[in-house]
């Protein structure tokens, strides 16, 4: 074709050199026009038809690929492929120009290929994220690693084309740069190893609530990446943690609480020890009116006298034998109250216990599990329980312990003045 045009230009009166140049330029223009037409055909006809087909299909995977421009990037191969195939035919004897144009076309196709693979991986990752399995086994780490490998290999091919060397020649030369590459990709390598351990051991997945005080993280995991883990804290800020830090350090994962369906309530009420006393008959009469412990008081009212009679206890002294106390009766009331509470798990650990007395009084600790694990609901239920118990303490002739306040000192001073 080039020779034919050369002869036509010479027949038209052009000199040999001018005719050869004109023929080459004409063929190059034809190739460019053909590549442009191919690009228009691929984008406006094939992509439009493909878009309509994707919209009509019931599957979702093609929608994700379309969203990330996978098909659009594949269509960009067409003009470069035309140039790569047609230039050697159009410019038969122009070896240097052929080498230049085919090299540029190859580099362009490699870049487009890398971008197409990147879009494909993004689509696959998004498709996987929409499945239930992704909550247990995230693949973002592996997707990012594949991207790094693709970009690295693509870069080697581009450099080999520019230098005119084979990729194997470049790879063999990289052995001398191993230490530098290890330094550059240190975070990626450590993150990859950590990501495999996190995934294999199911230590942390997207949606888990984790606490890592060293990094100021306390919230939900929103992303587990190759080099970082993103945590959305309860104040909506985002904390970024190196992936390998989750392996090298320690963190608390609340997933067990979520899966169990119960959230722990662990809080103590401090009772003034000066208000603790043995129950009198008048006190027991009043306590019997409390419905949830009336049966308990009646049972104790029979059990304790029988024990004292059997053991010939001298009841003239209150400390002899067994007797009911207001603090013990209050503990029994807390147990009965929590047992009948609709939002407390009865099949999980439930304790009401005394802790060691301190300068702040006698702690009565409540250790139970709430059925509602949602933060706001959990706090409301916990507050309701302690609102009730704090208000009920005076009914058992007990007092809460509280350090003296300014008003207390003021009242004492006024009393001394009077």
C-alpha positions as a Markdown table, in Angstrom:
| # | Residue | x | y | z |
|---|---|---|---|---|
| 1 | Unk | 0.0 | 0.0 | 0.0 |
| 2 | Unk | 2.8 | 2.4 | 0.9 |
| 3 | Unk | 4.6 | 1.6 | -2.4 |
| 4 | Unk | 1.4 | 2.1 | -4.3 |
| 5 | Unk | 0.9 | 5.6 | -2.8 |
| 6 | Unk | 4.6 | 6.4 | -3.4 |
| 7 | Unk | 4.2 | 5.6 | -7.1 |
| 8 | Unk | 1.0 | 7.6 | -7.3 |
| 9 | Unk | 2.6 | 10.7 | -5.8 |
| 10 | Unk | 5.7 | 10.3 | -8.1 |
| 11 | Unk | 3.3 | 10.0 | -11.1 |
| 12 | Unk | 1.7 | 13.2 | -9.9 |
| 13 | Unk | 4.9 | 15.1 | -10.2 |
| 14 | Unk | 6.4 | 14.7 | -6.7 |
| 15 | Unk | 10.1 | 14.0 | -6.3 |
| 16 | Unk | 11.2 | 10.6 | -4.9 |
| 17 | Unk | 11.9 | 11.9 | -1.3 |
| 18 | Unk | 8.8 | 14.1 | -1.3 |
| 19 | Unk | 6.6 | 11.2 | -2.6 |
| 20 | Unk | 7.9 | 8.8 | 0.0 |
| 21 | Unk | 7.3 | 11.3 | 2.8 |
| 22 | Unk | 3.8 | 12.1 | 1.5 |
| 23 | Unk | 2.9 | 8.4 | 1.2 |
| 24 | Unk | 4.1 | 7.8 | 4.8 |
| 25 | Unk | 2.1 | 10.7 | 6.2 |
| 26 | Unk | -1.0 | 9.7 | 4.2 |
| 27 | Unk | -0.8 | 6.1 | 5.5 |
| 28 | Unk | -0.2 | 7.4 | 9.1 |
| 29 | Unk | -3.2 | 9.7 | 8.8 |
| 30 | Unk | -5.3 | 6.8 | 7.5 |
| 31 | Unk | -4.3 | 4.6 | 10.5 |
| 32 | Unk | -5.1 | 7.4 | 12.9 |
| 33 | Unk | -8.5 | 8.0 | 11.3 |
| 34 | Unk | -9.2 | 4.2 | 11.4 |
| 35 | Unk | -8.3 | 4.1 | 15.1 |
| 36 | Unk | -10.6 | 7.0 | 15.8 |
| 37 | Unk | -13.4 | 5.4 | 14.0 |
| 38 | Unk | -12.8 | 2.1 | 15.9 |
| 39 | Unk | -12.8 | 4.1 | 19.2 |
| 40 | Unk | -16.2 | 5.7 | 18.3 |
| 41 | Unk | -17.6 | 2.4 | 17.2 |
| 42 | Unk | -16.5 | 0.6 | 20.4 |
| 43 | Unk | -17.8 | 3.4 | 22.7 |
| 44 | Unk | -21.0 | 4.6 | 21.1 |
| 45 | Unk | -22.3 | 1.3 | 19.6 |
| 46 | Unk | -20.8 | -1.6 | 21.6 |
| 47 | Unk | -20.8 | 0.1 | 25.0 |
| 48 | Unk | -24.3 | 1.6 | 24.5 |
| 49 | Unk | -25.6 | -1.9 | 23.6 |
| 50 | Unk | -23.8 | -3.4 | 26.5 |
| 51 | Unk | -25.2 | -0.8 | 28.9 |
| 52 | Unk | -28.7 | -1.6 | 27.8 |
| 53 | Unk | -28.1 | -5.3 | 28.2 |
| 54 | Unk | -26.7 | -4.9 | 31.7 |
| 55 | Unk | -29.6 | -2.8 | 32.8 |
| 56 | Unk | -32.1 | -5.4 | 31.7 |
| 57 | Unk | -30.3 | -8.4 | 33.3 |
| 58 | Unk | -31.4 | -9.5 | 36.8 |
| 59 | Unk | -27.9 | -10.2 | 38.0 |
| 60 | Unk | -25.9 | -7.7 | 40.0 |
| 61 | Unk | -22.3 | -8.5 | 39.2 |
| 62 | Unk | -22.4 | -6.8 | 35.8 |
| 63 | Unk | -23.9 | -3.7 | 37.4 |
| 64 | Unk | -20.8 | -3.5 | 39.7 |
| 65 | Unk | -18.4 | -4.0 | 36.8 |
| 66 | Unk | -20.2 | -1.3 | 34.8 |
| 67 | Unk | -20.1 | 1.1 | 37.8 |
| 68 | Unk | -16.3 | 0.8 | 38.0 |
| 69 | Unk | -15.9 | 1.4 | 34.2 |
| 70 | Unk | -14.5 | -2.1 | 33.5 |
| 71 | Unk | -16.1 | -2.4 | 30.1 |
| 72 | Unk | -15.3 | 1.2 | 29.3 |
| 73 | Unk | -11.6 | 0.5 | 29.9 |
| 74 | Unk | -11.7 | -2.6 | 27.8 |
| 75 | Unk | -13.1 | -0.6 | 24.9 |
| 76 | Unk | -10.1 | 1.6 | 25.0 |
| 77 | Unk | -8.0 | -1.3 | 23.8 |
| 78 | Unk | -9.6 | -1.0 | 20.3 |
| 79 | Unk | -7.8 | 2.1 | 18.9 |
| 80 | Unk | -4.4 | 1.1 | 20.3 |
| 81 | Unk | -4.8 | -2.4 | 18.9 |
| 82 | Unk | -5.6 | -1.0 | 15.4 |
| 83 | Unk | -2.4 | 1.2 | 15.6 |
| 84 | Unk | -0.3 | -1.7 | 16.8 |
| 85 | Unk | -1.6 | -4.0 | 14.0 |
| 86 | Unk | -1.9 | -1.6 | 11.1 |
| 87 | Unk | 1.3 | 0.5 | 11.5 |
| 88 | Unk | 3.7 | -2.3 | 10.4 |
| 89 | Unk | 1.5 | -2.8 | 7.3 |
| 90 | Unk | 1.1 | 0.9 | 6.5 |
| 91 | Unk | 4.7 | 1.9 | 7.1 |
| 92 | Unk | 6.5 | -1.1 | 5.5 |
| 93 | Unk | 10.0 | 0.3 | 5.2 |
| 94 | Unk | 10.0 | 2.9 | 8.1 |
| 95 | Unk | 11.5 | 0.6 | 10.8 |
| 96 | Unk | 12.2 | 3.3 | 13.3 |
| 97 | Unk | 8.8 | 4.9 | 13.0 |
| 98 | Unk | 7.2 | 1.5 | 13.2 |
| 99 | Unk | 9.2 | 0.6 | 16.4 |
| 100 | Unk | 8.3 | 3.9 | 18.0 |
| 101 | Unk | 4.6 | 3.8 | 17.3 |
| 102 | Unk | 4.2 | 0.1 | 18.2 |
| 103 | Unk | 6.1 | 0.7 | 21.5 |
| 104 | Unk | 3.8 | 3.6 | 22.3 |
| 105 | Unk | 0.7 | 1.5 | 21.5 |
| 106 | Unk | 2.0 | -1.4 | 23.6 |
| 107 | Unk | 2.7 | 0.9 | 26.6 |
| 108 | Unk | -0.8 | 2.4 | 26.2 |
| 109 | Unk | -2.4 | -1.1 | 26.1 |
| 110 | Unk | -0.4 | -2.2 | 29.2 |
| 111 | Unk | -1.6 | 0.9 | 31.1 |
| 112 | Unk | -5.2 | 0.3 | 30.0 |
| 113 | Unk | -4.9 | -3.4 | 30.9 |
| 114 | Unk | -3.7 | -2.4 | 34.4 |
| 115 | Unk | -6.6 | 0.0 | 34.8 |
| 116 | Unk | -9.0 | -2.7 | 33.5 |
| 117 | Unk | -7.7 | -5.2 | 36.0 |
| 118 | Unk | -8.0 | -2.6 | 38.8 |
| 119 | Unk | -11.6 | -1.9 | 37.8 |
| 120 | Unk | -12.3 | -5.7 | 37.7 |
| 121 | Unk | -10.8 | -6.2 | 41.2 |
| 122 | Unk | -12.9 | -3.2 | 42.5 |
| 123 | Unk | -16.0 | -4.7 | 41.1 |
| 124 | Unk | -15.3 | -8.2 | 42.5 |
| 125 | Unk | -14.5 | -6.7 | 45.9 |
| 126 | Unk | -17.8 | -4.8 | 45.9 |
| 127 | Unk | -19.7 | -7.9 | 44.8 |
| 128 | Unk | -18.1 | -9.8 | 47.6 |
| 129 | Unk | -18.8 | -7.1 | 50.2 |
| 130 | Unk | -22.5 | -7.4 | 49.5 |
| 131 | Unk | -22.5 | -11.1 | 50.6 |
| 132 | Unk | -22.9 | -12.3 | 54.1 |
| 133 | Unk | -19.6 | -14.2 | 54.0 |
| 134 | Unk | -17.7 | -10.9 | 53.7 |
| 135 | Unk | -18.6 | -10.2 | 57.3 |
| 136 | Unk | -16.6 | -13.2 | 58.4 |
| 137 | Unk | -13.8 | -13.3 | 55.8 |
| 138 | Unk | -12.8 | -9.9 | 54.3 |
| 139 | Unk | -10.8 | -10.1 | 51.1 |
| 140 | Unk | -9.8 | -6.4 | 50.8 |
| 141 | Unk | -6.3 | -7.2 | 52.0 |
| 142 | Unk | -5.9 | -9.8 | 49.2 |
| 143 | Unk | -7.4 | -7.5 | 46.6 |
| 144 | Unk | -5.0 | -4.7 | 47.5 |
| 145 | Unk | -2.1 | -7.2 | 47.4 |
| 146 | Unk | -3.1 | -8.3 | 43.9 |
| 147 | Unk | -3.3 | -4.7 | 42.8 |
| 148 | Unk | 0.2 | -4.0 | 44.1 |
| 149 | Unk | 1.5 | -7.1 | 42.2 |
| 150 | Unk | -0.4 | -6.0 | 39.0 |
| 151 | Unk | 1.0 | -2.5 | 39.1 |
| 152 | Unk | 4.5 | -3.7 | 39.8 |
| 153 | Unk | 4.5 | -6.3 | 37.0 |
| 154 | Unk | 2.9 | -3.7 | 34.6 |
| 155 | Unk | 5.6 | -1.2 | 35.6 |
| 156 | Unk | 8.4 | -3.8 | 34.8 |
| 157 | Unk | 6.9 | -4.3 | 31.3 |
| 158 | Unk | 6.6 | -0.6 | 30.6 |
| 159 | Unk | 10.2 | 0.0 | 31.7 |
| 160 | Unk | 11.4 | -3.0 | 29.6 |
| 161 | Unk | 9.7 | -1.6 | 26.5 |
| 162 | Unk | 11.3 | 1.9 | 27.1 |
| 163 | Unk | 14.8 | 0.4 | 27.6 |
| 164 | Unk | 14.4 | -2.2 | 24.9 |
| 165 | Unk | 15.3 | -5.0 | 27.4 |
| 166 | Unk | 13.4 | -8.2 | 28.3 |
| 167 | Unk | 11.4 | -8.2 | 31.5 |
| 168 | Unk | 13.6 | -11.1 | 32.8 |
| 169 | Unk | 16.6 | -8.8 | 32.5 |
| 170 | Unk | 15.0 | -6.3 | 34.7 |
| 171 | Unk | 13.8 | -8.8 | 37.2 |
| 172 | Unk | 17.3 | -10.3 | 37.5 |
| 173 | Unk | 18.6 | -6.9 | 38.2 |
| 174 | Unk | 16.1 | -6.4 | 41.1 |
| 175 | Unk | 17.9 | -8.9 | 43.3 |
| 176 | Unk | 20.4 | -6.2 | 44.1 |
| 177 | Unk | 17.6 | -3.8 | 45.1 |
| 178 | Unk | 15.9 | -6.3 | 47.5 |
| 179 | Unk | 16.9 | -4.5 | 50.6 |
| 180 | Unk | 15.6 | -1.2 | 49.2 |
| 181 | Unk | 12.3 | -2.8 | 48.1 |
| 182 | Unk | 11.9 | -4.4 | 51.5 |
| 183 | Unk | 12.3 | -1.0 | 53.1 |
| 184 | Unk | 9.9 | 0.7 | 50.6 |
| 185 | Unk | 7.2 | -2.0 | 50.9 |
| 186 | Unk | 7.7 | -2.7 | 54.6 |
| 187 | Unk | 4.3 | -1.6 | 55.7 |
| 188 | Unk | 2.6 | -3.5 | 52.8 |
| 189 | Unk | 4.5 | -6.7 | 53.6 |
| 190 | Unk | 3.8 | -6.5 | 57.4 |
| 191 | Unk | 0.2 | -5.5 | 56.6 |
| 192 | Unk | -0.2 | -8.5 | 54.3 |
| 193 | Unk | 1.1 | -11.0 | 56.8 |
| 194 | Unk | -1.0 | -9.4 | 59.5 |
| 195 | Unk | -4.1 | -9.4 | 57.2 |
| 196 | Unk | -3.7 | -13.2 | 56.6 |
| 197 | Unk | -3.5 | -13.8 | 60.4 |
| 198 | Unk | -6.5 | -11.6 | 61.1 |
| 199 | Unk | -8.5 | -13.3 | 58.4 |
| 200 | Unk | -7.4 | -16.9 | 59.2 |
| 201 | Unk | -8.0 | -16.5 | 62.9 |
| 202 | Unk | -11.1 | -14.3 | 62.5 |
| 203 | Unk | -9.7 | -11.9 | 64.9 |
| 204 | Unk | -11.4 | -8.8 | 63.5 |
| 205 | Unk | -13.8 | -8.2 | 60.6 |
| 206 | Unk | -15.8 | -5.3 | 59.2 |
| 207 | Unk | -18.5 | -4.3 | 61.6 |
| 208 | Unk | -16.8 | -5.5 | 64.8 |
| 209 | Unk | -16.7 | -3.1 | 67.8 |
| 210 | Unk | -13.1 | -2.9 | 69.0 |
| 211 | Unk | -11.2 | -0.9 | 71.6 |
| 212 | Unk | -7.5 | 0.0 | 71.2 |
| 213 | Unk | -6.6 | 2.7 | 73.7 |
| 214 | Unk | -3.0 | 3.1 | 72.5 |
| 215 | Unk | -4.4 | 4.5 | 69.2 |
| 216 | Unk | -7.5 | 6.2 | 70.6 |
| 217 | Unk | -9.8 | 3.7 | 68.8 |
| 218 | Unk | -13.2 | 2.8 | 70.3 |
| 219 | Unk | -15.9 | 2.0 | 67.7 |
| 220 | Unk | -16.9 | 0.0 | 64.7 |
| 221 | Unk | -14.4 | -1.4 | 62.1 |
| 222 | Unk | -15.4 | 0.1 | 58.8 |
| 223 | Unk | -12.5 | -1.2 | 56.7 |
| 224 | Unk | -9.7 | -3.8 | 56.9 |
| 225 | Unk | -7.1 | -2.9 | 54.4 |
| 226 | Unk | -3.6 | -4.1 | 53.4 |
| 227 | Unk | -1.7 | -1.6 | 55.5 |
| 228 | Unk | -4.4 | 0.0 | 57.7 |
| 229 | Unk | -7.6 | -0.7 | 59.6 |
| 230 | Unk | -10.1 | 2.1 | 59.8 |
| 231 | Unk | -12.3 | 2.4 | 63.0 |
| 232 | Unk | -15.2 | 4.8 | 63.2 |
| 233 | Unk | -15.3 | 6.0 | 66.8 |
| 234 | Unk | -18.6 | 6.7 | 68.7 |
| 235 | Unk | -18.0 | 10.5 | 68.1 |
| 236 | Unk | -18.0 | 9.7 | 64.4 |
| 237 | Unk | -14.2 | 10.4 | 64.0 |
| 238 | Unk | -12.1 | 7.9 | 62.1 |
| 239 | Unk | -9.0 | 6.3 | 63.6 |
| 240 | Unk | -6.5 | 4.6 | 61.3 |
| 241 | Unk | -4.5 | 1.8 | 62.8 |
| 242 | Unk | -1.6 | -0.1 | 61.1 |
| 243 | Unk | -2.8 | -3.6 | 60.3 |
| 244 | Unk | 0.3 | -5.2 | 61.9 |
| 245 | Unk | -0.4 | -3.3 | 65.2 |
| 246 | Unk | -3.5 | -5.5 | 65.7 |
| 247 | Unk | -1.1 | -8.5 | 65.7 |
| 248 | Unk | 1.9 | -7.0 | 67.6 |
| 249 | Unk | -0.3 | -5.2 | 70.2 |
| 250 | Unk | -3.5 | -6.0 | 72.1 |
| 251 | Unk | -7.1 | -4.9 | 71.5 |
| 252 | Unk | -10.5 | -5.7 | 72.8 |
| 253 | Unk | -13.1 | -7.1 | 70.4 |
| 254 | Unk | -16.8 | -6.9 | 71.5 |
| 255 | Unk | -18.0 | -9.4 | 68.9 |
| 256 | Unk | -18.5 | -12.1 | 71.5 |
| 257 | Unk | -21.0 | -9.8 | 73.3 |
| 258 | Unk | -22.8 | -9.1 | 70.1 |
| 259 | Unk | -23.0 | -12.8 | 69.1 |
| 260 | Unk | -24.1 | -13.9 | 72.7 |
| 261 | Unk | -27.1 | -11.5 | 72.6 |
| 262 | Unk | -26.4 | -10.1 | 76.1 |
| 263 | Unk | -24.5 | -7.1 | 77.3 |
| 264 | Unk | -23.0 | -7.1 | 80.8 |
| 265 | Unk | -24.2 | -4.8 | 83.5 |
| 266 | Unk | -21.5 | -4.5 | 86.2 |
| 267 | Unk | -22.1 | -1.7 | 88.8 |
| 268 | Unk | -22.0 | -1.4 | 92.6 |
| 269 | Unk | -24.2 | 0.5 | 95.1 |
| 270 | Unk | -22.3 | 1.8 | 98.1 |
| 271 | Unk | -24.2 | 1.4 | 101.3 |
| 272 | Unk | -23.5 | 3.4 | 104.5 |
| 273 | Unk | -22.3 | 0.7 | 107.0 |
| 274 | Unk | -23.7 | 2.7 | 109.9 |
| 275 | Unk | -27.2 | 1.9 | 108.6 |
| 276 | Unk | -26.8 | -1.9 | 108.6 |
| 277 | Unk | -28.6 | -3.7 | 111.4 |
| 278 | Unk | -30.5 | -6.8 | 112.5 |
| 279 | Unk | -34.2 | -6.9 | 111.5 |
| 280 | Unk | -36.8 | -6.3 | 114.1 |
| 281 | Unk | -40.3 | -7.7 | 114.0 |
| 282 | Unk | -41.6 | -4.3 | 112.9 |
| 283 | Unk | -39.1 | -4.2 | 110.1 |
| 284 | Unk | -40.0 | -7.7 | 108.9 |
| 285 | Unk | -43.7 | -6.9 | 109.0 |
| 286 | Unk | -43.1 | -3.9 | 106.7 |
| 287 | Unk | -40.8 | -6.0 | 104.4 |
| 288 | Unk | -43.5 | -8.7 | 104.0 |
| 289 | Unk | -45.6 | -6.1 | 102.1 |
| 290 | Unk | -43.0 | -6.1 | 99.3 |
| 291 | Unk | -44.5 | -8.7 | 97.0 |
| 292 | Unk | -41.4 | -10.1 | 95.3 |
| 293 | Unk | -39.7 | -11.0 | 98.7 |
| 294 | Unk | -42.8 | -11.8 | 100.9 |
| 295 | Unk | -42.3 | -15.6 | 100.3 |
| 296 | Unk | -38.6 | -15.3 | 101.0 |
| 297 | Unk | -39.3 | -13.5 | 104.4 |
| 298 | Unk | -41.9 | -16.1 | 105.4 |
| 299 | Unk | -39.5 | -18.9 | 104.5 |
| 300 | Unk | -36.7 | -17.3 | 106.5 |
| 301 | Unk | -39.2 | -16.6 | 109.4 |
| 302 | Unk | -39.7 | -20.4 | 109.8 |
| 303 | Unk | -36.1 | -21.6 | 109.0 |
| 304 | Unk | -34.2 | -19.4 | 111.3 |
| 305 | Unk | -36.2 | -19.9 | 114.6 |
| 306 | Unk | -36.1 | -23.7 | 113.9 |
| 307 | Unk | -32.3 | -23.6 | 113.5 |
| 308 | Unk | -31.9 | -21.5 | 116.7 |
| 309 | Unk | -34.2 | -23.8 | 118.7 |
| 310 | Unk | -32.4 | -26.9 | 117.4 |
| 311 | Unk | -29.0 | -25.4 | 118.4 |
| 312 | Unk | -30.3 | -24.0 | 121.8 |
| 313 | Unk | -29.3 | -20.5 | 120.9 |
| 314 | Unk | -29.6 | -17.9 | 123.7 |
| 315 | Unk | -31.7 | -15.2 | 121.9 |
| 316 | Unk | -31.3 | -12.6 | 124.6 |
| 317 | Unk | -28.2 | -11.5 | 122.7 |
| 318 | Unk | -28.8 | -10.4 | 119.1 |
| 319 | Unk | -25.5 | -11.8 | 117.9 |
| 320 | Unk | -26.3 | -15.3 | 119.0 |
| 321 | Unk | -27.6 | -17.7 | 116.3 |
| 322 | Unk | -28.9 | -16.7 | 112.9 |
| 323 | Unk | -31.0 | -13.6 | 112.3 |
| 324 | Unk | -32.1 | -11.6 | 109.3 |
| 325 | Unk | -30.4 | -8.3 | 108.5 |
| 326 | Unk | -31.7 | -5.4 | 106.5 |
| 327 | Unk | -28.7 | -5.6 | 104.1 |
| 328 | Unk | -29.3 | -9.3 | 103.5 |
| 329 | Unk | -33.0 | -8.7 | 102.9 |
| 330 | Unk | -32.1 | -5.9 | 100.4 |
| 331 | Unk | -29.8 | -8.3 | 98.5 |
| 332 | Unk | -32.6 | -10.8 | 98.3 |
| 333 | Unk | -34.8 | -8.1 | 97.0 |
| 334 | Unk | -32.3 | -7.2 | 94.3 |
| 335 | Unk | -32.1 | -10.8 | 93.2 |
| 336 | Unk | -35.9 | -11.1 | 93.0 |
| 337 | Unk | -36.2 | -7.8 | 91.2 |
| 338 | Unk | -33.7 | -8.7 | 88.5 |
| 339 | Unk | -35.1 | -12.2 | 88.1 |
| 340 | Unk | -38.5 | -10.7 | 87.3 |
| 341 | Unk | -37.1 | -8.0 | 85.1 |
| 342 | Unk | -38.1 | -8.6 | 81.4 |
| 343 | Unk | -34.8 | -7.3 | 79.9 |
| 344 | Unk | -32.4 | -9.3 | 82.1 |
| 345 | Unk | -31.0 | -12.7 | 80.8 |
| 346 | Unk | -31.9 | -15.4 | 83.2 |
| 347 | Unk | -29.8 | -18.1 | 81.4 |
| 348 | Unk | -26.6 | -16.0 | 81.7 |
| 349 | Unk | -24.5 | -15.2 | 84.7 |
| 350 | Unk | -26.5 | -13.3 | 87.3 |
| 351 | Unk | -24.8 | -12.3 | 90.6 |
| 352 | Unk | -25.6 | -9.9 | 93.4 |
| 353 | Unk | -22.6 | -9.9 | 95.8 |
| 354 | Unk | -20.9 | -8.0 | 98.5 |
| 355 | Unk | -17.5 | -6.7 | 97.9 |
| 356 | Unk | -14.9 | -5.8 | 100.5 |
| 357 | Unk | -15.9 | -2.8 | 102.6 |
| 358 | Unk | -13.9 | 0.4 | 101.8 |
| 359 | Unk | -13.8 | 3.9 | 103.0 |
| 360 | Unk | -16.7 | 4.5 | 100.7 |
| 361 | Unk | -19.0 | 2.1 | 102.4 |
| 362 | Unk | -20.1 | -1.5 | 101.6 |
| 363 | Unk | -20.3 | -2.1 | 97.9 |
| 364 | Unk | -23.2 | -4.3 | 96.7 |
| 365 | Unk | -22.3 | -5.2 | 93.1 |
| 366 | Unk | -24.8 | -6.2 | 90.5 |
| 367 | Unk | -23.4 | -8.5 | 87.7 |
| 368 | Unk | -26.0 | -9.4 | 85.1 |
| 369 | Unk | -26.6 | -9.4 | 81.3 |
| 370 | Unk | -29.0 | -7.2 | 79.5 |
| 371 | Unk | -31.0 | -8.7 | 76.6 |
| 372 | Unk | -30.8 | -5.5 | 74.4 |
| 373 | Unk | -27.1 | -4.9 | 73.3 |
| 374 | Unk | -27.8 | -1.6 | 71.4 |
| 375 | Unk | -25.9 | 1.1 | 73.2 |
| 376 | Unk | -28.7 | 3.6 | 73.8 |
| 377 | Unk | -31.2 | 1.0 | 74.9 |
| 378 | Unk | -28.6 | -0.7 | 77.1 |
| 379 | Unk | -27.8 | 2.5 | 78.9 |
| 380 | Unk | -31.5 | 3.3 | 79.4 |
| 381 | Unk | -32.3 | -0.1 | 80.8 |
| 382 | Unk | -29.3 | 0.0 | 83.2 |
| 383 | Unk | -30.3 | 3.5 | 84.3 |
| 384 | Unk | -33.9 | 2.3 | 85.0 |
| 385 | Unk | -32.7 | -0.6 | 87.1 |
| 386 | Unk | -30.4 | 1.6 | 89.3 |
| 387 | Unk | -33.0 | 4.4 | 89.5 |
| 388 | Unk | -35.4 | 1.9 | 91.1 |
| 389 | Unk | -32.8 | 0.3 | 93.4 |
| 390 | Unk | -31.4 | 3.6 | 94.7 |
| 391 | Unk | -35.0 | 4.8 | 95.4 |
| 392 | Unk | -35.8 | 1.5 | 97.2 |
| 393 | Unk | -32.9 | 1.5 | 99.6 |
| 394 | Unk | -34.6 | 3.6 | 102.3 |
| 395 | Unk | -37.5 | 1.0 | 102.4 |
| 396 | Unk | -34.9 | -1.3 | 103.9 |
| 397 | Unk | -33.8 | 1.2 | 106.6 |
| 398 | Unk | -30.5 | 1.6 | 104.7 |
| 399 | Unk | -28.6 | 4.7 | 103.6 |
| 400 | Unk | -26.5 | 5.3 | 100.6 |
| 401 | Unk | -22.9 | 6.3 | 101.2 |
| 402 | Unk | -21.9 | 9.7 | 99.9 |
| 403 | Unk | -18.9 | 11.9 | 100.8 |
| 404 | Unk | -19.9 | 15.1 | 102.6 |
| 405 | Unk | -20.7 | 18.0 | 100.3 |
| 406 | Unk | -20.5 | 21.7 | 100.9 |
| 407 | Unk | -24.1 | 21.8 | 102.0 |
| 408 | Unk | -23.4 | 19.1 | 104.5 |
| 409 | Unk | -20.6 | 21.1 | 106.1 |
| 410 | Unk | -22.8 | 24.2 | 106.1 |
| 411 | Unk | -25.6 | 22.4 | 107.9 |
| 412 | Unk | -23.1 | 21.1 | 110.5 |
| 413 | Unk | -21.7 | 24.5 | 111.1 |
| 414 | Unk | -25.3 | 25.9 | 111.5 |
| 415 | Unk | -26.1 | 23.2 | 114.0 |
| 416 | Unk | -23.0 | 24.0 | 116.1 |
| 417 | Unk | -23.9 | 27.7 | 116.0 |
| 418 | Unk | -27.4 | 27.0 | 117.3 |
